Amino acid sequence: MSDQTAVWIVVAVVVLVVIAVAVALFLRRGREGQARRADEMRSEAVAQEPVVTDAQLEARRKEAEAEIARAEAEKAEARAADAHRQAAQAEAVQEDTIRSADEIDPHVK
């Protein structure tokens, strides 16, 4: 092996080592950047906690309002059903009165 070949081999090895070190540093910085970004995201999530808590409280309030509305609707339905029963009874009385009138009316037979 000539001296020139040995020099080229040494240069190639040095270049490969430099490239390997550069890649390692790049990957390390990338991981460190990702870790920093993850920390920032966690901080943002913690800062959002009051918003989440408020939203959960509002959801519970709305659910309670809905439950009250359901109960009121059930009462209104019961009142409507009662009114229908009373109307049916009034109609039956009216029909009985008409039948009775027809029974005694000499023109209806």
Residue pairs with C-beta under 8 A, 6 or more apart in sequence:
101 108
102 108
